[in-house]
Amino acid sequence: MKYFIITGTSRGIGEAMANQLLADNHHIFCISRTNNERLIEQAREKNARLSYYPFDLNHLGEIDSLSDEIFSTITREAEITAIYLINNAGVLAPVAPIEQNTASSIIENVNVNLIAPMILASNFIRYSHELDTDKRIMNISSASARYLMPAQSCYSTSKAGLDSFSKSVSIEQSNQLYPTKVVSVYPGMIDTQLQAEIRSVSKECFPYVDQFIQLAQEGKLQTPEYTAEKLIDMLFEKNYGNTVVVDNL
């Protein structure tokens, strides 16, 4: 049995990845603030194993209990052929010059985009440390970590931190007996809620908003389904982890 822990499955890439991974020999653990009833119904129709955890990743102090519950289920199984963690959940807001951002909006951005994935990865490695099986972490980052624009200081900083975290953990794991492979990936420009959010920002707050509107109007955004397929292909690659920060799907 292969186990997949995926955050941000209420919509977008997370939902598409979970949907595409539904299979007889897979058990999907979905984490998002609310249940995705569409996904739950699809799993029921396919008779696939899916466990859903409605959870707000801003509640950092409760992530340990969540991880414990998930791994208690996994370790009860007789055969574990692979375990994967996909840190997909993310928030774009606040999109504004830094002096206009409130303390609470800055904290929420960094909590969801960086600190929660760090805690989940920490628990993942600790719980699976002695398991001689295929173990992989995929952190969904963004080109915004490298290509900086005004009004996105929080998002860019948190994603750059996720890249650095991935590289650091990869170094740590390189000398382990049963290492976890880690990758941080830039999935490209996708037609998701984050893109819709940035197109709704005023030009005063985000000078490049017209370019993002034009990309959508010209149909140049990837679909979540296409992106999910590419990410899953990468997740299963034999050389996964050889390059830690992947900036091109």
Secondary structure as the mmCIF struct_conf table of DSSP 4:
data_model
#
loop_
_struct_conf.conf_type_id
_struct_conf.id
_struct_conf.beg_label_comp_id
_struct_conf.beg_label_asym_id
_struct_conf.beg_label_seq_id
_struct_conf.end_label_comp_id
_struct_conf.end_label_asym_id
_struct_conf.end_label_seq_id
STRN STRN1 LYS A 2 THR A 7
BEND BEND1 SER A 10 ARG A 11
HELX_RH_AL_P HELX_RH_AL_P1 GLY A 12 LEU A 21
TURN_TY1_P TURN_TY1_P1 ASP A 24 ASN A 25
STRN STRN2 HIS A 26 SER A 32
BEND BEND2 ARG A 33 THR A 34
HELX_RH_AL_P HELX_RH_AL_P2 GLU A 37 GLU A 45
TURN_TY1_P TURN_TY1_P2 LYS A 46 ASN A 47
STRN STRN3 ARG A 49 PRO A 54
TURN_TY1_P TURN_TY1_P3 LEU A 57 ASN A 58
HELX_RH_3T_P HELX_RH_3T_P1 LEU A 60 GLU A 62
HELX_RH_AL_P HELX_RH_AL_P3 ILE A 63 THR A 75
TURN_TY1_P TURN_TY1_P4 ARG A 76 ARG A 76
BEND BEND3 GLU A 77 ALA A 78
STRN STRN4 ALA A 82 ASN A 87
BEND BEND4 ALA A 96 ALA A 96
HELX_RH_3T_P HELX_RH_3T_P2 ILE A 98 GLN A 100
HELX_RH_AL_P HELX_RH_AL_P4 ALA A 103 VAL A 110
HELX_RH_PI_P HELX_RH_PI_P1 ASN A 111 ILE A 115
HELX_RH_AL_P HELX_RH_AL_P5 ALA A 116 SER A 128
TURN_TY1_P TURN_TY1_P5 HIS A 129 GLU A 130
BEND BEND5 THR A 133 THR A 133
STRN STRN5 ASP A 134 ILE A 140
HELX_RH_3T_P HELX_RH_3T_P3 ALA A 143 ALA A 145
TURN_TY1_P TURN_TY1_P6 ARG A 146 ARG A 146
BEND BEND6 TYR A 147 TYR A 147
TURN_TY1_P TURN_TY1_P7 PRO A 150 ALA A 151
HELX_RH_AL_P HELX_RH_AL_P6 SER A 153 GLN A 173
TURN_TY1_P TURN_TY1_P8 SER A 174 ASN A 175
BEND BEND7 LEU A 177 TYR A 178
HELX_LH_PP_P HELX_LH_PP_P1 PRO A 179 THR A 180
STRN STRN6 LYS A 181 VAL A 185
STRN STRN7 ILE A 190 ILE A 190
BEND BEND8 ASP A 191 THR A 192
HELX_RH_AL_P HELX_RH_AL_P7 GLN A 193 ARG A 199
TURN_TY1_P TURN_TY1_P9 SER A 200 SER A 200
BEND BEND9 VAL A 201 VAL A 201
TURN_TY1_P TURN_TY1_P10 LYS A 203 CYS A 205
TURN_TY1_P TURN_TY1_P11 PRO A 207 TYR A 208
HELX_RH_AL_P HELX_RH_AL_P8 VAL A 209 GLN A 217
TURN_TY1_P TURN_TY1_P12 GLU A 218 GLY A 219
BEND BEND10 LEU A 221 LEU A 221
STRN STRN8 GLN A 222 GLN A 222
HELX_LH_PP_P HELX_LH_PP_P2 THR A 223 THR A 223
HELX_RH_AL_P HELX_RH_AL_P9 PRO A 224 LEU A 235
TURN_TY1_P TURN_TY1_P13 PHE A 236 PHE A 236
TURN_TY1_P TURN_TY1_P14 LYS A 238 GLY A 241
BEND BEND11 ASN A 242 VAL A 244
STRN STRN9 VAL A 245 VAL A 246
#
